Amino acid sequence: MLGAGLWPRILFMGAFVATVTLVVGVWARETGRPWQSMIFLVPGRPSSA
């Protein structure tokens, strides 16, 4: 069911979303924006695109 190289793609996308979320959270915190809201909202963006 998860053959044909699906695991590497799942791991890559998970790492990608986690990295983007952390980068946005750090950026928001450093610029005085509501970082908690950013960290909450960013992971949902890839699934809504």
N, C-alpha and C positions, 0 to 999 in steps of 0.2 A: 504494500500500500504506500509506503514512504520510500520506495526505491527510486532508481533512475536519477540519483543525485539530488533528491529533494531536501535531505538533511542539511547539506552545505548551504543551500539557498535560504532555508529557514534560519540557520544560525547567522548568516550574513545579514539578513534583514533585521533580525533581533538586535544584533550589534550596531547596525546602522541607526535604527530608531533610538536605541539607548544613547548613542554618541550624540546625535542631534538634540535629543532632549536635554542632556547635560550641558551641551554648549549653549543652548538657548537659555537654560536656567542660570548659568553663570553670567551670561551677557545681561540678562534681565536684572539680576542682583547687583551687578556692578554699575548699571545705569539707573538704578533706583526704581525700576519697574516692579510690578507684583510678580516675583519669581515663582511663588507657589502656584499661581494661576497658570503661568506659562508651562510649568512642568506638568500640570494636570491636563492642559489642553493639547500640547504638542504630540504626545503618542497617538492620539486619536486621528490626527490629520491624515496619515497615510491610508487609513482604512476608509476615510470619507472621500478620497480622491477618485 
